[in-house]
Amino acid sequence: MSLPQIAVVGAAETTDLGVIPNMSQLQLHADAALNAFADAGITARDIDGVATAGESPTTVANYLGITPTWVDGTAVGGCSFMIHVRHALAALQTGQCTTVLITHGESGRSGIGRGGRPGGAASLQGQFEMPFGPMGPPTLFTLPVLRFMKDYGVSHEQLAMVAVVQRQWAAMNPRASFRDPITVDDVLDSRMIAYPFHLLECCLVTDGGGALILTTADRAADFPTTPVYILGTGESVETPLVSQMEDLTSSRAFSVAGPRAMADAGITHADVDHMMVYDAFAHLPIYGLADLGFCERGEAAAFIADGNTAPGGRLPMNTNGGGLSYMHSGMYGMYAMQESVRQMRGVAPAQVQGAAISLCLGVGGMFGASGCVVFGREPK
């Protein structure tokens, strides 16, 4: 007996994005959930599965008045929400629940109700990386990108083009944090944060959130929205220490999660019409394209610099503007999936005409984890 297909029947972000000083982190989760309920035409009473990161599912379920039969609190960084989709798919297919809510909310800029940072002196990071003076993600991510640039001859101009292309997409999105066009010179003239990253090659720091509602595809007709189908999923982890990556020029987690999702969906590279690759920093889309096999590792940076992922290019990528120009509250994966859903519904601000398959790849930590979801306009 074949397992039932699963569909996204509700999707929404928080009412506001950017700077939201009047809402706590938990309230951002709730705001996103309520907007997703409205999108799906349901209420909290219809939910029996809850997954979240940043807050515990216990807290979110209680705050919304939900008593679920299935919960998932997987928290491995920004790709947690992709992994929640994968786990929810299995729960729905096996009848552990009927309708799953996945929430995200972060007061990344305002810090209202935000919990403490993990990783004390006794943690692996505290013992083996922090003594050498890194100051968070901008400095930790320099280690792999510098090796990649050296081994494959990636120039500063090519790295800057990632940010330039993201801004081209953001210019078409009225919800984007930054929409004014930028050039390679603008990027390279922006303040140096941690070599080789300039300010415009680093993610935004914002407040916001989002939520998805999933159920079995045979119930899709019961909802007012256009269903978006989950065609394939993948997940993996590598190491909590960027210094201990097996290969600084390749994410092992990407290389497992992405191909697994594509194989699960039964698709090839040529079938992908639209792509979202987590872009907290400018090098991540380069790694994503290479690790998933869309181009050779030494050609990935040039592939973006040549306009292949830009508006009008043959592989539209990060069409909301990405974490560099649209939105980044700390864990970006939910916003990437929201854009994939919009594209498959045909309602994105920068809509890719005729797009029927969207591949959405996320990262957690400093290449420590990955989740991948393939969304489709039609079921498998």
C-alpha positions in Angstrom: 0.0 0.0 0.0 1.4 3.4 -1.0 1.8 6.1 1.6 -0.4 9.1 1.3 0.9 12.3 -0.3 1.4 15.3 2.0 0.5 18.9 1.2 1.1 22.4 2.6 -2.4 23.9 3.1 -1.4 26.9 5.2 1.6 29.2 5.0 2.2 32.7 6.4 4.8 34.9 7.9 4.4 37.3 10.8 2.2 40.4 10.2 5.4 42.5 10.3 9.0 41.8 9.4 12.1 43.7 10.4 12.0 45.5 13.7 9.1 44.4 16.0 9.9 45.8 19.5 6.3 45.3 20.8 6.2 41.5 20.5 8.1 38.8 22.4 9.6 35.8 20.6 6.7 33.6 21.8 4.2 36.2 20.5 6.0 36.1 17.1 5.4 32.3 17.0 1.7 32.9 17.8 1.3 35.7 15.3 2.7 33.5 12.5 0.5 30.6 13.6 -2.6 32.7 13.6 -1.8 34.1 10.2 -1.3 30.5 8.9 -4.6 29.5 10.5 -6.3 32.3 8.6 -4.6 31.3 5.4 -5.8 27.7 5.8 -9.3 28.6 7.1 -8.9 26.7 10.3 -8.4 27.4 14.0 -6.0 26.0 16.7 -8.7 23.4 17.5 -8.0 21.7 14.2 -4.3 21.1 15.0 -3.1 17.9 16.5 0.6 18.1 15.6 3.1 20.8 16.6 6.7 21.3 15.7 9.0 24.2 16.4 12.5 25.4 17.2 13.6 28.4 19.2 10.8 27.8 21.6 9.8 24.4 22.8 6.7 22.7 21.4 5.4 22.5 24.9 5.4 26.3 25.2 4.0 27.0 21.8 1.2 24.4 22.1 0.2 25.6 25.5 0.2 29.3 24.4 -2.0 28.5 21.4 -4.3 26.2 23.4 -3.4 23.0 21.5 -3.2 19.5 23.0 -1.3 17.6 20.3 -0.9 13.9 19.7 2.5 14.4 18.1 5.3 17.0 18.7 8.8 17.6 17.4 11.3 19.9 19.1 14.2 19.2 16.8 16.6 22.2 17.1 19.7 22.1 14.9 19.8 25.7 13.8 18.3 27.4 10.8 17.4 24.3 8.9 15.3 22.9 11.8 12.1 23.8 10.1 13.0 21.8 6.9 13.6 18.8 9.2 10.3 19.4 10.9 8.6 19.1 7.5 10.4 15.8 6.9 9.4 14.5 10.4 5.8 15.7 10.0 5.5 14.0 6.7 6.3 10.6 8.4 3.9 11.4 11.3 1.0 12.2 8.9 1.7 9.2 6.7 1.5 6.9 9.6 -1.5 8.4 11.2 0.1 9.8 14.3 -1.7 13.1 13.7 -3.9 14.6 11.0 -2.9 18.3 10.8 0.6 19.7 11.7 1.5 23.2 12.6 5.2 24.2 12.3 6.1 27.6 13.8 9.1 29.9 13.8 9.5 33.2 15.6 12.6 35.1 16.6 13.3 38.5 18.1 16.7 38.5 16.5 17.1 42.3 16.5 15.0 43.5 19.4 15.8 40.6 21.7 12.3 40.6 23.4 11.8 37.3 25.2 14.8 35.7 23.5 16.5 32.8 25.4 20.2 32.6 26.2 22.8 31.5 23.7 23.8 27.8 23.9 27.4 26.6 24.3 29.1 27.3 27.6 32.7 26.8 28.5 32.3 23.0 28.9 30.8 22.6 25.4 32.8 21.4 22.4 32.8 24.9 21.0 33.8 26.4 24.4 36.7 24.0 24.7 38.1 23.8 21.2 37.1 26.9 19.2 36.2 29.8 21.5 39.7 30.0 23.1 41.0 31.1 19.7 38.8 34.2 19.7 36.0 33.8 17.2 33.1 36.2 17.7 30.1 34.4 16.3 29.1 33.2 12.8 30.9 35.9 10.8 34.2 34.8 12.1 33.5 31.1 12.3 32.3 30.9 8.7 35.5 32.5 7.4 37.4 29.3 7.8 35.7 27.3 5.1 35.1 30.2 2.7 38.8 31.1 2.7 39.8 27.6 1.9 37.1 27.4 -0.9 38.3 30.7 -2.4 41.9 29.5 -2.4 41.3 26.1 -3.8 39.0 27.1 -6.5 40.2 30.6 -7.4 37.0 32.4 -6.3 37.5 36.2 -6.4 36.1 38.8 -4.0 34.1 40.1 -7.0 32.5 36.7 -7.5 31.6 36.4 -3.9 30.2 40.0 -3.9 28.0 39.0 -6.9 26.0 36.7 -4.7 24.8 39.8 -2.7 24.2 41.8 -5.9 22.0 39.1 -7.3 20.0 38.7 -4.1 19.3 42.5 -4.1 18.0 42.2 -7.7 15.4 39.8 -6.4 14.7 41.9 -3.3 14.0 44.9 -5.5 10.8 43.2 -6.7 9.6 42.2 -3.2 7.7 44.9 -1.2 8.3 43.0 2.1 12.1 42.9 1.6 14.2 44.8 4.2 16.5 46.3 1.6 15.4 46.9 -2.0 17.8 49.5 -3.5 20.1 48.1 -6.2 23.7 47.5 -5.3 26.9 46.9 -7.3 30.0 44.8 -6.8 31.8 48.0 -5.8 29.1 48.8 -3.3 29.6 45.4 -1.7 33.4 45.6 -1.6 33.3 49.2 -0.3 31.0 48.2 2.5 32.5 47.8 6.0 34.7 44.8 6.5 33.2 42.5 9.2 35.5 39.5 9.2 37.8 38.9 6.2 36.7 38.1 3.5 33.1 39.1 4.5 32.0 42.7 4.0 28.9 44.0 5.6 26.7 43.4 2.5 27.9 39.8 2.3 26.5 39.1 5.8 22.9 38.4 6.8 20.4 40.8 8.2 19.5 40.8 11.9 15.8 41.2 12.2 12.6 40.2 14.0 9.9 38.0 12.6 8.7 34.5 12.0 6.5 32.2 9.9 4.3 29.1 10.1 3.3 26.1 7.9 0.3 23.8 8.1 0.6 20.3 6.6 -2.0 17.6 6.1 -2.6 14.6 3.8 -3.2 15.5 0.2 -6.6 13.8 0.1 -7.9 16.5 2.5 -6.5 19.4 0.4 -9.9 20.1 -1.1 -11.2 20.9 2.4 -9.0 24.0 2.5 -9.4 27.3 0.6 -5.7 27.6 -0.5 -3.9 26.1 -3.4 -2.1 23.0 -2.0 1.6 22.7 -2.4 2.9 19.1 -2.3 5.9 17.7 -0.5 7.7 15.7 -3.1 10.9 14.8 -1.3 12.8 15.5 1.9 16.3 14.9 3.3 18.2 15.6 6.4 21.7 15.2 7.9 24.2 16.5 10.4 28.0 16.7 10.2 29.8 18.5 13.1 29.1 21.2 15.7 32.6 22.5 15.1 33.3 24.2 11.8 37.0 23.5 12.4 36.2 19.8 12.3 34.5 19.6 8.9 35.8 16.7 6.9 36.4 19.0 3.9 36.2 22.7 4.3 35.1 23.1 0.7 32.1 20.8 1.0 29.3 20.3 3.4 28.7 16.7 4.1 25.3 17.5 5.5 24.4 19.3 2.2 25.7 16.4 0.2 23.5 13.9 2.0 20.3 15.9 2.6 20.0 17.4 -0.9 20.5 14.4 -3.0 18.3 12.3 -0.7 15.5 14.8 -1.2 15.9 14.8 -4.9 16.0 11.0 -5.1 12.9 10.9 -2.8 11.1 13.2 -5.2 12.3 11.2 -8.2 13.7 14.4 -9.9 16.9 15.3 -11.7 18.7 18.7 -11.8 16.9 19.5 -15.0 13.5 19.2 -13.3 14.2 22.0 -10.8 12.5 25.3 -11.8 13.2 27.3 -8.7 15.7 27.0 -5.9 16.2 28.4 -2.4 19.6 28.0 -0.7 20.0 29.4 2.8 22.2 32.5 2.4 23.1 33.7 5.9 26.5 34.6 4.3 27.4 35.0 0.6 29.3 31.8 0.3 26.4 29.4 1.2 24.6 29.5 -2.2 28.0 28.6 -3.8 28.4 25.6 -1.6 24.7 24.6 -2.1 25.0 24.6 -5.9 28.2 22.6 -5.8 27.2 20.0 -3.1 23.9 19.3 -4.8 25.6 18.9 -8.2 24.0 21.7 -10.1 27.5 22.7 -11.3 31.1 21.7 -10.7 32.6 22.9 -7.4 35.1 25.2 -9.2 32.4 26.7 -11.4 29.7 27.4 -8.8 30.8 31.0 -8.0 31.1 31.9 -11.7 27.7 30.3 -12.3 26.1 32.9 -10.0 28.4 35.8 -11.2 27.3 35.1 -14.8 23.7 35.7 -13.9 22.3 32.1 -14.0 20.5 32.5 -10.7 19.5 36.2 -11.3 16.1 37.4 -12.7 15.9 36.0 -16.2 18.5 33.3 -15.4 18.1 29.7 -16.1 18.0 28.7 -12.4 16.1 31.3 -10.4 17.4 31.2 -6.8 16.6 33.0 -3.6 13.8 34.9 -5.3 12.6 36.7 -2.1 15.9 38.4 -1.7 17.3 35.9 0.7 18.9 36.3 4.1 21.1 39.0 2.7 18.3 41.4 1.6 14.9 40.0 2.5 14.9 38.8 6.1 17.1 37.0 8.6 16.1 36.7 12.2 18.7 34.1 13.1 17.2 30.9 11.8 16.3 31.6 8.2 14.9 28.2 7.0 11.3 29.1 7.5 11.5 32.1 5.3 13.1 30.1 2.5 10.2 27.6 2.6 7.6 30.3 2.7 9.1 31.6 -0.6 9.1 28.1 -2.1 5.4 27.8 -1.2 4.6 31.2 -2.7 6.3 30.2 -5.9 4.4 26.9 -6.2 1.2 28.7 -5.5 2.0 31.2 -8.2 1.7 34.3 -5.9 5.3 35.3 -5.2 6.2 39.0 -5.7 8.9 37.9 -8.1 7.1 35.0 -9.6 9.0 32.5 -11.8 6.5 31.8 -14.6 5.7 28.2 -15.0 7.7 27.0 -12.0 6.4 23.6 -11.0 9.2 22.3 -8.7 11.1 24.2 -6.0 14.1 22.8 -4.2 14.7 24.4 -0.7 18.0 23.7 1.0 18.8 24.8 4.6 21.9 24.9 6.8 22.1 24.7 10.6 25.0 26.1 12.5 28.4 26.5 10.7 27.6 23.7 8.2 26.7 21.5 11.2 23.3 20.3 9.8 21.1 20.4 6.8 17.5 19.9 5.8 16.1 19.8 2.2 12.5 19.9 1.0 11.3 19.5 -2.6 8.0 21.3 -3.1 5.8 20.7 -6.1 2.7 22.3 -7.7 1.4 18.8 -8.5 1.6 15.6 -6.4 4.1 12.8 -7.3 
